[in-house]
Amino acid sequence: MGVLFIVWGLLTTLVGVSTLALGVGAVALIRSASRGGGGEFAAGLTAAAFTTLAIIAILWGTAHVVVGVPLRRHRSWSRLMALMLGSVDLLLLPYGTALGIYALWVLLNEEGKKLFAENG
């Protein structure tokens, strides 16, 4: 489960960095639009949207990596954090949903509870 969280986190962070690049491109459009013509508002809105989504994706991905590493070491607090992240992942179709379902299934069954209760 921890490896899946780490991989999902790294992929989400990569998407965030890519989206940030799109935001930088939108800022370049703002600069070029200010020299000759309209479109500044649309480019500004696009830059703000891409930048906001990029920051959210980078933070979300980082949270998964930060939880995934101690989850592999069976730290009890990481189980609770993984359950919270997995619950929200259910909304991120299709891969986040699959990860969320699997996380909830693995971490809520009795064997998973015992595994994390034994290691503080």
N, CA, C and O atoms as CSV, one atom per row, in Angstrom:
chain,resi,resn,atom,element,x,y,z
A,1,MET,N,N,0.823,-1.184,0.000
A,1,MET,CA,C,0.000,0.000,0.000
A,1,MET,C,C,0.871,1.254,0.000
A,1,MET,O,O,0.567,2.232,-0.682
A,2,GLY,N,N,1.948,1.214,0.765
A,2,GLY,CA,C,2.835,2.370,0.832
A,2,GLY,C,C,3.475,2.687,-0.496
A,2,GLY,O,O,3.621,3.855,-0.854
A,3,VAL,N,N,3.861,1.657,-1.235
A,3,VAL,CA,C,4.468,1.875,-2.555
A,3,VAL,C,C,3.460,2.511,-3.498
A,3,VAL,O,O,3.811,3.407,-4.266
A,4,LEU,N,N,2.217,2.061,-3.450
A,4,LEU,CA,C,1.182,2.652,-4.297
A,4,LEU,C,C,0.970,4.125,-3.958
A,4,LEU,O,O,0.777,4.949,-4.853
A,5,PHE,N,N,1.004,4.452,-2.682
A,5,PHE,CA,C,0.853,5.850,-2.280
A,5,PHE,C,C,2.028,6.685,-2.792
A,5,PHE,O,O,1.840,7.813,-3.249
A,6,ILE,N,N,3.224,6.136,-2.714
A,6,ILE,CA,C,4.404,6.872,-3.181
A,6,ILE,C,C,4.337,7.080,-4.694
A,6,ILE,O,O,4.588,8.182,-5.181
A,7,VAL,N,N,4.001,6.034,-5.428
A,7,VAL,CA,C,3.907,6.151,-6.889
A,7,VAL,C,C,2.814,7.137,-7.278
A,7,VAL,O,O,3.027,7.991,-8.138
A,8,TRP,N,N,1.653,7.027,-6.656
A,8,TRP,CA,C,0.546,7.957,-6.928
A,8,TRP,C,C,0.969,9.387,-6.600
A,8,TRP,O,O,0.659,10.312,-7.352
A,9,GLY,N,N,1.663,9.573,-5.501
A,9,GLY,CA,C,2.123,10.902,-5.117
A,9,GLY,C,C,3.115,11.472,-6.107
A,9,GLY,O,O,3.037,12.651,-6.453
A,10,LEU,N,N,4.047,10.655,-6.568
A,10,LEU,CA,C,5.030,11.134,-7.541
A,10,LEU,C,C,4.376,11.476,-8.879
A,10,LEU,O,O,4.730,12.473,-9.508
A,11,LEU,N,N,3.433,10.660,-9.307
A,11,LEU,CA,C,2.732,10.951,-10.558
A,11,LEU,C,C,1.883,12.215,-10.443
A,11,LEU,O,O,1.833,13.018,-11.374
A,12,THR,N,N,1.228,12.388,-9.321
A,12,THR,CA,C,0.416,13.584,-9.112
A,12,THR,C,C,1.300,14.828,-9.059
A,12,THR,O,O,0.933,15.874,-9.593
A,13,THR,N,N,2.450,14.718,-8.425
A,13,THR,CA,C,3.385,15.838,-8.379
A,13,THR,C,C,3.893,16.168,-9.777
A,13,THR,O,O,4.047,17.339,-10.123
A,14,LEU,N,N,4.152,15.147,-10.575
A,14,LEU,CA,C,4.587,15.369,-11.953
A,14,LEU,C,C,3.507,16.091,-12.761
A,14,LEU,O,O,3.817,16.987,-13.547
A,15,VAL,N,N,2.259,15.711,-12.574
A,15,VAL,CA,C,1.156,16.409,-13.234
A,15,VAL,C,C,1.104,17.863,-12.766
A,15,VAL,O,O,0.860,18.767,-13.565
A,16,GLY,N,N,1.331,18.084,-11.482
A,16,GLY,CA,C,1.331,19.441,-10.952
A,16,GLY,C,C,2.431,20.299,-11.555
A,16,GLY,O,O,2.208,21.462,-11.891
A,17,VAL,N,N,3.614,19.726,-11.690
A,17,VAL,CA,C,4.730,20.475,-12.287
A,17,VAL,C,C,4.434,20.776,-13.752
A,17,VAL,O,O,4.736,21.869,-14.232
A,18,SER,N,N,3.847,19.820,-14.466
A,18,SER,CA,C,3.481,20.040,-15.863
A,18,SER,C,C,2.423,21.140,-15.988
A,18,SER,O,O,2.494,21.984,-16.881
A,19,THR,N,N,1.459,21.119,-15.096
A,19,THR,CA,C,0.418,22.139,-15.108
A,19,THR,C,C,0.998,23.506,-14.776
A,19,THR,O,O,0.563,24.521,-15.318
A,20,LEU,N,N,1.974,23.527,-13.890
A,20,LEU,CA,C,2.645,24.786,-13.575
A,20,LEU,C,C,3.342,25.347,-14.814
A,20,LEU,O,O,3.366,26.560,-15.023
A,21,ALA,N,N,3.903,24.469,-15.627
A,21,ALA,CA,C,4.520,24.912,-16.878
A,21,ALA,C,C,3.480,25.552,-17.797
A,21,ALA,O,O,3.773,26.532,-18.481
A,22,LEU,N,N,2.266,24.997,-17.812
A,22,LEU,CA,C,1.196,25.611,-18.597
A,22,LEU,C,C,0.833,26.990,-18.053
A,22,LEU,O,O,0.539,27.910,-18.816
A,23,GLY,N,N,0.856,27.123,-16.737
A,23,GLY,CA,C,0.594,28.436,-16.133
A,23,GLY,C,C,1.648,29.448,-16.523
A,23,GLY,O,O,1.333,30.611,-16.777
A,24,VAL,N,N,2.898,29.018,-16.571
A,24,VAL,CA,C,3.978,29.915,-16.992
A,24,VAL,C,C,3.777,30.302,-18.453
A,24,VAL,O,O,4.033,31.445,-18.833
A,25,GLY,N,N,3.322,29.356,-19.272
A,25,GLY,CA,C,3.026,29.666,-20.667
A,25,GLY,C,C,1.905,30.683,-20.791
A,25,GLY,O,O,1.948,31.554,-21.660
A,26,ALA,N,N,0.910,30.581,-19.936
A,26,ALA,CA,C,-0.186,31.554,-19.950
A,26,ALA,C,C,0.308,32.940,-19.550
A,26,ALA,O,O,-0.159,33.949,-20.077
A,27,VAL,N,N,1.251,32.983,-18.621
A,27,VAL,CA,C,1.835,34.275,-18.247
A,27,VAL,C,C,2.586,34.874,-19.432
A,27,VAL,O,O,2.550,36.085,-19.649
A,28,ALA,N,N,3.262,34.027,-20.193
A,28,ALA,CA,C,3.951,34.507,-21.398
A,28,ALA,C,C,2.945,35.070,-22.393
A,28,ALA,O,O,3.234,36.047,-23.083
A,29,LEU,N,N,1.767,34.461,-22.469
A,29,LEU,CA,C,0.718,34.996,-23.340
A,29,LEU,C,C,0.242,36.361,-22.868
A,29,LEU,O,O,-0.064,37.235,-23.678
A,30,ILE,N,N,0.181,36.536,-21.566
A,30,ILE,CA,C,-0.233,37.836,-21.029
A,30,ILE,C,C,0.749,38.903,-21.471
A,30,ILE,O,O,0.352,39.987,-21.898
A,31,ARG,N,N,2.020,38.594,-21.368
A,31,ARG,CA,C,3.043,39.565,-21.753
A,31,ARG,C,C,2.973,39.894,-23.240
A,31,ARG,O,O,3.103,41.054,-23.633
A,32,SER,N,N,2.767,38.868,-24.066
A,32,SER,CA,C,2.701,39.132,-25.502
A,32,SER,C,C,1.397,39.822,-25.874
A,32,SER,O,O,1.374,40.618,-26.813
A,33,ALA,N,N,0.311,39.538,-25.160
A,33,ALA,CA,C,-0.969,40.170,-25.441
A,33,ALA,C,C,-0.964,41.635,-25.049
A,33,ALA,O,O,-1.678,42.443,-25.644
A,34,SER,N,N,-0.164,41.983,-24.053
A,34,SER,CA,C,-0.137,43.383,-23.613
A,34,SER,C,C,0.544,44.268,-24.654
A,34,SER,O,O,0.366,45.486,-24.652
A,35,ARG,N,N,1.320,43.655,-25.538
A,35,ARG,CA,C,1.990,44.435,-26.579
A,35,ARG,C,C,1.094,44.717,-27.768
A,35,ARG,O,O,1.319,45.696,-28.480
A,36,GLY,N,N,0.103,43.909,-28.001
A,36,GLY,CA,C,-0.675,44.188,-29.193
A,36,GLY,C,C,-1.998,43.464,-29.245
A,36,GLY,O,O,-2.107,42.455,-29.942
A,37,GLY,N,N,-2.973,43.919,-28.562
A,37,GLY,CA,C,-4.297,43.327,-28.708
A,37,GLY,C,C,-4.900,42.907,-27.390
A,37,GLY,O,O,-4.335,43.120,-26.317
A,38,GLY,N,N,-6.076,42.300,-27.507
A,38,GLY,CA,C,-6.816,41.877,-26.326
A,38,GLY,C,C,-6.393,40.498,-25.871
A,38,GLY,O,O,-5.345,39.985,-26.260
A,39,GLY,N,N,-7.225,39.919,-25.048
A,39,GLY,CA,C,-6.955,38.582,-24.548
A,39,GLY,C,C,-6.208,38.549,-23.236
A,39,GLY,O,O,-5.866,37.473,-22.746
A,40,GLU,N,N,-5.951,39.694,-22.663
A,40,GLU,CA,C,-5.201,39.720,-21.401
A,40,GLU,C,C,-5.999,39.094,-20.259
A,40,GLU,O,O,-5.453,38.377,-19.421
A,41,PHE,N,N,-7.306,39.382,-20.244
A,41,PHE,CA,C,-8.133,38.840,-19.163
A,41,PHE,C,C,-8.184,37.320,-19.234
A,41,PHE,O,O,-8.018,36.639,-18.222
A,42,ALA,N,N,-8.413,36.791,-20.433
A,42,ALA,CA,C,-8.502,35.336,-20.602
A,42,ALA,C,C,-7.175,34.663,-20.254
A,42,ALA,O,O,-7.151,33.621,-19.600
A,43,ALA,N,N,-6.087,35.259,-20.691
A,43,ALA,CA,C,-4.770,34.690,-20.382
A,43,ALA,C,C,-4.496,34.760,-18.880
A,43,ALA,O,O,-3.923,33.830,-18.313
A,44,GLY,N,N,-4.897,35.843,-18.240
A,44,GLY,CA,C,-4.719,35.974,-16.795
A,44,GLY,C,C,-5.536,34.952,-16.030
A,44,GLY,O,O,-5.063,34.364,-15.058
A,45,LEU,N,N,-6.765,34.744,-16.475
A,45,LEU,CA,C,-7.627,33.750,-15.843
A,45,LEU,C,C,-7.057,32.345,-16.031
A,45,LEU,O,O,-7.073,31.529,-15.109
A,46,THR,N,N,-6.560,32.078,-17.220
A,46,THR,CA,C,-5.940,30.780,-17.499
A,46,THR,C,C,-4.699,30.572,-16.645
A,46,THR,O,O,-4.501,29.495,-16.083
A,47,ALA,N,N,-3.866,31.599,-16.549
A,47,ALA,CA,C,-2.648,31.497,-15.733
A,47,ALA,C,C,-2.996,31.236,-14.276
A,47,ALA,O,O,-2.362,30.406,-13.623
A,48,ALA,N,N,-3.998,31.937,-13.763
A,48,ALA,CA,C,-4.404,31.748,-12.366
A,48,ALA,C,C,-4.964,30.347,-12.141
A,48,ALA,O,O,-4.667,29.712,-11.129
A,49,ALA,N,N,-5.777,29.864,-13.087
A,49,ALA,CA,C,-6.369,28.530,-12.941
A,49,ALA,C,C,-5.292,27.453,-12.981
A,49,ALA,O,O,-5.281,26.555,-12.139
A,50,PHE,N,N,-4.378,27.538,-13.963
A,50,PHE,CA,C,-3.326,26.528,-14.063
A,50,PHE,C,C,-2.412,26.564,-12.849
A,50,PHE,O,O,-2.017,25.514,-12.342
A,51,THR,N,N,-2.076,27.732,-12.387
A,51,THR,CA,C,-1.187,27.842,-11.239
A,51,THR,C,C,-1.853,27.286,-9.980
A,51,THR,O,O,-1.213,26.580,-9.202
A,52,THR,N,N,-3.123,27.598,-9.778
A,52,THR,CA,C,-3.851,27.088,-8.618
A,52,THR,C,C,-3.949,25.566,-8.654
A,52,THR,O,O,-3.685,24.896,-7.656
A,53,LEU,N,N,-4.330,25.026,-9.809
A,53,LEU,CA,C,-4.421,23.566,-9.935
A,53,LEU,C,C,-3.060,22.902,-9.759
A,53,LEU,O,O,-2.962,21.818,-9.184
A,54,ALA,N,N,-2.016,23.550,-10.255
A,54,ALA,CA,C,-0.662,22.989,-10.118
A,54,ALA,C,C,-0.246,22.922,-8.658
A,54,ALA,O,O,0.307,21.916,-8.212
A,55,ILE,N,N,-0.504,23.977,-7.922
A,55,ILE,CA,C,-0.125,24.004,-6.503
A,55,ILE,C,C,-0.893,22.939,-5.726
A,55,ILE,O,O,-0.324,22.256,-4.875
A,56,ILE,N,N,-2.188,22.797,-6.020
A,56,ILE,CA,C,-2.990,21.774,-5.349
A,56,ILE,C,C,-2.449,20.386,-5.666
A,56,ILE,O,O,-2.319,19.553,-4.768
A,57,ALA,N,N,-2.129,20.124,-6.948
A,57,ALA,CA,C,-1.620,18.807,-7.339
A,57,ALA,C,C,-0.264,18.523,-6.698
A,57,ALA,O,O,-0.011,17.402,-6.256
A,58,ILE,N,N,0.594,19.512,-6.645
A,58,ILE,CA,C,1.918,19.315,-6.030
A,58,ILE,C,C,1.777,19.018,-4.540
A,58,ILE,O,O,2.442,18.122,-4.019
A,59,LEU,N,N,0.920,19.759,-3.859
A,59,LEU,CA,C,0.699,19.522,-2.429
A,59,LEU,C,C,0.049,18.154,-2.186
A,59,LEU,O,O,0.421,17.443,-1.253
A,60,TRP,N,N,-0.924,17.791,-3.032
A,60,TRP,CA,C,-1.612,16.507,-2.890
A,60,TRP,C,C,-0.634,15.353,-3.120
A,60,TRP,O,O,-0.637,14.369,-2.380
A,61,GLY,N,N,0.187,15.482,-4.137
A,61,GLY,CA,C,1.178,14.451,-4.416
A,61,GLY,C,C,2.213,14.328,-3.308
A,61,GLY,O,O,2.594,13.225,-2.919
A,62,THR,N,N,2.659,15.463,-2.809
A,62,THR,CA,C,3.628,15.463,-1.718
A,62,THR,C,C,3.044,14.807,-0.470
A,62,THR,O,O,3.737,14.065,0.228
A,63,ALA,N,N,1.774,15.079,-0.191
A,63,ALA,CA,C,1.120,14.467,0.975
A,63,ALA,C,C,1.106,12.943,0.845
A,63,ALA,O,O,1.301,12.238,1.835
A,64,HIS,N,N,0.880,12.432,-0.359
A,64,HIS,CA,C,0.868,10.989,-0.559
A,64,HIS,C,C,2.254,10.375,-0.356
A,64,HIS,O,O,2.381,9.289,0.211
A,65,VAL,N,N,3.278,11.068,-0.816
A,65,VAL,CA,C,4.641,10.549,-0.619
A,65,VAL,C,C,4.996,10.592,0.863
A,65,VAL,O,O,5.575,9.644,1.394
A,66,VAL,N,N,4.652,11.685,1.525
A,66,VAL,CA,C,4.963,11.848,2.951
A,66,VAL,C,C,4.252,10.776,3.784
A,66,VAL,O,O,4.794,10.324,4.793
A,67,VAL,N,N,3.063,10.372,3.379
A,67,VAL,CA,C,2.339,9.320,4.099
A,67,VAL,C,C,2.790,7.933,3.637
A,67,VAL,O,O,2.817,6.998,4.437
A,68,GLY,N,N,3.140,7.791,2.375
A,68,GLY,CA,C,3.507,6.488,1.828
A,68,GLY,C,C,4.763,5.891,2.438
A,68,GLY,O,O,4.837,4.681,2.653
A,69,VAL,N,N,5.746,6.728,2.715
A,69,VAL,CA,C,7.011,6.215,3.277
A,69,VAL,C,C,6.796,5.603,4.666
A,69,VAL,O,O,7.201,4.461,4.881
A,70,PRO,N,N,6.179,6.307,5.611
A,70,PRO,CA,C,5.944,5.667,6.915
A,70,PRO,C,C,4.873,4.563,6.852
A,70,PRO,O,O,4.838,3.687,7.716
A,71,LEU,N,N,4.014,4.604,5.849
A,71,LEU,CA,C,3.028,3.540,5.684
A,71,LEU,C,C,3.733,2.217,5.387
A,71,LEU,O,O,3.295,1.160,5.839
A,72,ARG,N,N,4.816,2.281,4.633
A,72,ARG,CA,C,5.608,1.069,4.361
A,72,ARG,C,C,6.249,0.543,5.635
A,72,ARG,O,O,6.510,-0.655,5.745
A,73,ARG,N,N,6.506,1.420,6.598
A,73,ARG,CA,C,7.130,1.009,7.872
A,73,ARG,C,C,6.088,0.674,8.929
A,73,ARG,O,O,6.428,0.423,10.085
A,74,HIS,N,N,4.813,0.671,8.530
A,74,HIS,CA,C,3.686,0.305,9.393
A,74,HIS,C,C,3.544,1.200,10.619
A,74,HIS,O,O,3.247,0.715,11.710
A,75,ARG,N,N,3.752,2.483,10.448
A,75,ARG,CA,C,3.529,3.439,11.537
A,75,ARG,C,C,2.022,3.638,11.706
A,75,ARG,O,O,1.302,3.813,10.723
A,76,SER,N,N,1.555,3.612,12.937
A,76,SER,CA,C,0.112,3.669,13.177
A,76,SER,C,C,-0.509,4.980,12.704
A,76,SER,O,O,-1.631,4.975,12.198
A,77,TRP,N,N,0.192,6.097,12.856
A,77,TRP,CA,C,-0.373,7.384,12.424
A,77,TRP,C,C,-0.517,7.441,10.912
A,77,TRP,O,O,-1.410,8.120,10.404
A,78,SER,N,N,0.348,6.736,10.181
A,78,SER,CA,C,0.272,6.774,8.725
A,78,SER,C,C,-0.973,6.044,8.222
A,78,SER,O,O,-1.498,6.374,7.158
A,79,ARG,N,N,-1.440,5.067,8.973
A,79,ARG,CA,C,-2.670,4.369,8.587
A,79,ARG,C,C,-3.843,5.328,8.594
A,79,ARG,O,O,-4.637,5.346,7.654
A,80,LEU,N,N,-3.960,6.123,9.644
A,80,LEU,CA,C,-5.049,7.094,9.730
A,80,LEU,C,C,-4.950,8.132,8.613
A,80,LEU,O,O,-5.955,8.481,7.993
A,81,MET,N,N,-3.743,8.621,8.363
A,81,MET,CA,C,-3.561,9.608,7.291
A,81,MET,C,C,-3.868,8.990,5.930
A,81,MET,O,O,-4.467,9.645,5.077
A,82,ALA,N,N,-3.466,7.741,5.716
A,82,ALA,CA,C,-3.738,7.063,4.446
A,82,ALA,C,C,-5.240,6.850,4.257
A,82,ALA,O,O,-5.747,6.933,3.138
A,83,LEU,N,N,-5.941,6.580,5.339
A,83,LEU,CA,C,-7.395,6.449,5.247
A,83,LEU,C,C,-8.042,7.771,4.854
A,83,LEU,O,O,-8.986,7.791,4.065
A,84,MET,N,N,-7.544,8.863,5.396
A,84,MET,CA,C,-8.094,10.174,5.040
A,84,MET,C,C,-7.795,10.521,3.583
A,84,MET,O,O,-8.682,10.958,2.849
A,85,LEU,N,N,-6.536,10.324,3.166
A,85,LEU,CA,C,-6.174,10.613,1.776
A,85,LEU,C,C,-6.920,9.683,0.817
A,85,LEU,O,O,-7.403,10.121,-0.227
A,86,GLY,N,N,-7.012,8.416,1.170
A,86,GLY,CA,C,-7.714,7.455,0.328
A,86,GLY,C,C,-9.190,7.779,0.181
A,86,GLY,O,O,-9.782,7.543,-0.872
A,87,SER,N,N,-9.782,8.317,1.230
A,87,SER,CA,C,-11.191,8.699,1.163
A,87,SER,C,C,-11.404,9.828,0.158
A,87,SER,O,O,-12.379,9.813,-0.593
A,88,VAL,N,N,-10.519,10.784,0.140
A,88,VAL,CA,C,-10.630,11.885,-0.823
A,88,VAL,C,C,-10.249,11.399,-2.226
A,88,VAL,O,O,-10.808,11.866,-3.219
A,89,ASP,N,N,-9.306,10.468,-2.306
A,89,ASP,CA,C,-8.902,9.913,-3.602
A,89,ASP,C,C,-10.075,9.265,-4.327
A,89,ASP,O,O,-10.065,9.177,-5.555
A,90,LEU,N,N,-11.076,8.816,-3.596
A,90,LEU,CA,C,-12.244,8.201,-4.222
A,90,LEU,C,C,-12.879,9.110,-5.259
A,90,LEU,O,O,-13.500,8.626,-6.205
A,91,LEU,N,N,-12.735,10.411,-5.101
A,91,LEU,CA,C,-13.332,11.378,-6.021
A,91,LEU,C,C,-12.510,11.583,-7.291
A,91,LEU,O,O,-13.007,12.170,-8.252
A,92,LEU,N,N,-11.279,11.117,-7.314
A,92,LEU,CA,C,-10.369,11.369,-8.438
A,92,LEU,C,C,-10.402,10.200,-9.413
A,92,LEU,O,O,-9.577,9.288,-9.345
A,93,LEU,N,N,-11.363,10.246,-10.313
A,93,LEU,CA,C,-11.566,9.173,-11.290
A,93,LEU,C,C,-10.433,9.110,-12.289
A,93,LEU,O,O,-9.863,10.155,-12.601
A,94,PRO,N,N,-10.078,7.977,-12.799
A,94,PRO,CA,C,-10.403,6.624,-12.362
A,94,PRO,C,C,-9.362,6.047,-11.417
A,94,PRO,O,O,-9.678,5.187,-10.595
A,95,TYR,N,N,-8.105,6.519,-11.530
A,95,TYR,CA,C,-7.022,5.892,-10.765
A,95,TYR,C,C,-7.106,6.206,-9.278
A,95,TYR,O,O,-6.841,5.338,-8.446
A,96,GLY,N,N,-7.466,7.415,-8.940
A,96,GLY,CA,C,-7.621,7.765,-7.534
A,96,GLY,C,C,-8.723,6.955,-6.880
A,96,GLY,O,O,-8.612,6.564,-5.718
A,97,THR,N,N,-9.792,6.704,-7.631
A,97,THR,CA,C,-10.883,5.889,-7.102
A,97,THR,C,C,-10.395,4.477,-6.798
A,97,THR,O,O,-10.704,3.917,-5.746
A,98,ALA,N,N,-9.638,3.914,-7.719
A,98,ALA,CA,C,-9.103,2.565,-7.501
A,98,ALA,C,C,-8.173,2.540,-6.293
A,98,ALA,O,O,-8.259,1.633,-5.464
A,99,LEU,N,N,-7.287,3.525,-6.187
A,99,LEU,CA,C,-6.379,3.589,-5.042
A,99,LEU,C,C,-7.157,3.781,-3.745
A,99,LEU,O,O,-6.849,3.148,-2.735
A,100,GLY,N,N,-8.163,4.649,-3.770
A,100,GLY,CA,C,-8.963,4.887,-2.570
A,100,GLY,C,C,-9.704,3.650,-2.101
A,100,GLY,O,O,-9.731,3.348,-0.908
A,101,ILE,N,N,-10.307,2.933,-3.043
A,101,ILE,CA,C,-11.029,1.704,-2.682
A,101,ILE,C,C,-10.056,0.688,-2.098
A,101,ILE,O,O,-10.335,0.070,-1.071
A,102,TYR,N,N,-8.921,0.522,-2.751
A,102,TYR,CA,C,-7.939,-0.450,-2.266
A,102,TYR,C,C,-7.388,-0.047,-0.899
A,102,TYR,O,O,-7.224,-0.893,-0.020
A,103,ALA,N,N,-7.105,1.239,-0.722
A,103,ALA,CA,C,-6.595,1.720,0.570
A,103,ALA,C,C,-7.603,1.463,1.680
A,103,ALA,O,O,-7.238,0.978,2.751
A,104,LEU,N,N,-8.857,1.782,1.433
A,104,LEU,CA,C,-9.878,1.556,2.453
A,104,LEU,C,C,-10.036,0.059,2.741
A,104,LEU,O,O,-10.188,-0.342,3.895
A,105,TRP,N,N,-10.000,-0.752,1.702
A,105,TRP,CA,C,-10.166,-2.196,1.884
A,105,TRP,C,C,-9.001,-2.786,2.687
A,105,TRP,O,O,-9.211,-3.563,3.619
A,106,VAL,N,N,-7.778,-2.411,2.319
A,106,VAL,CA,C,-6.603,-2.977,2.994
A,106,VAL,C,C,-6.476,-2.461,4.422
A,106,VAL,O,O,-6.191,-3.230,5.340
A,107,LEU,N,N,-6.684,-1.179,4.608
A,107,LEU,CA,C,-6.416,-0.572,5.917
A,107,LEU,C,C,-7.550,-0.739,6.921
A,107,LEU,O,O,-7.346,-0.553,8.121
A,108,LEU,N,N,-8.742,-1.089,6.442
A,108,LEU,CA,C,-9.867,-1.257,7.365
A,108,LEU,C,C,-10.163,-2.715,7.720
A,108,LEU,O,O,-10.967,-2.975,8.616
A,109,ASN,N,N,-9.529,-3.669,7.035
A,109,ASN,CA,C,-9.787,-5.061,7.421
A,109,ASN,C,C,-9.008,-5.385,8.703
A,109,ASN,O,O,-8.104,-4.651,9.100
A,110,GLU,N,N,-9.370,-6.466,9.319
A,110,GLU,CA,C,-8.797,-6.807,10.625
A,110,GLU,C,C,-7.286,-7.042,10.567
A,110,GLU,O,O,-6.567,-6.656,11.488
A,111,GLU,N,N,-6.803,-7.665,9.503
A,111,GLU,CA,C,-5.358,-7.909,9.392
A,111,GLU,C,C,-4.586,-6.601,9.290
A,111,GLU,O,O,-3.514,-6.455,9.877
A,112,GLY,N,N,-5.133,-5.657,8.545
A,112,GLY,CA,C,-4.490,-4.351,8.425
A,112,GLY,C,C,-4.469,-3.598,9.745
A,112,GLY,O,O,-3.476,-2.958,10.092
A,113,LYS,N,N,-5.563,-3.680,10.471
A,113,LYS,CA,C,-5.620,-3.028,11.777
A,113,LYS,C,C,-4.570,-3.606,12.724
A,113,LYS,O,O,-3.887,-2.863,13.428
A,114,LYS,N,N,-4.445,-4.936,12.737
A,114,LYS,CA,C,-3.465,-5.590,13.610
A,114,LYS,C,C,-2.038,-5.212,13.232
A,114,LYS,O,O,-1.198,-4.967,14.098
A,115,LEU,N,N,-1.778,-5.167,11.939
A,115,LEU,CA,C,-0.433,-4.856,11.459
A,115,LEU,C,C,0.025,-3.470,11.916
A,115,LEU,O,O,1.186,-3.280,12.277
A,116,PHE,N,N,-0.887,-2.515,11.897
A,116,PHE,CA,C,-0.526,-1.158,12.296
A,116,PHE,C,C,-0.648,-0.938,13.796
A,116,PHE,O,O,-0.052,0.001,14.324
A,117,ALA,N,N,-1.399,-1.771,14.491
A,117,ALA,CA,C,-1.508,-1.640,15.948
A,117,ALA,C,C,-0.249,-2.145,16.626
A,117,ALA,O,O,0.119,-1.662,17.697
A,118,GLU,N,N,0.417,-3.116,16.009
A,118,GLU,CA,C,1.612,-3.691,16.606
A,118,GLU,C,C,2.811,-2.769,16.513
A,118,GLU,O,O,3.697,-2.817,17.366
A,119,ASN,N,N,2.853,-1.934,15.493
A,119,ASN,CA,C,3.999,-1.051,15.279
A,119,ASN,C,C,3.570,0.399,15.464
A,119,ASN,O,O,2.780,0.923,14.679
A,120,GLY,N,N,4.097,1.050,16.512
A,120,GLY,CA,C,3.727,2.419,16.827
A,120,GLY,C,C,4.332,3.362,15.919
A,120,GLY,O,O,4.119,4.568,16.049
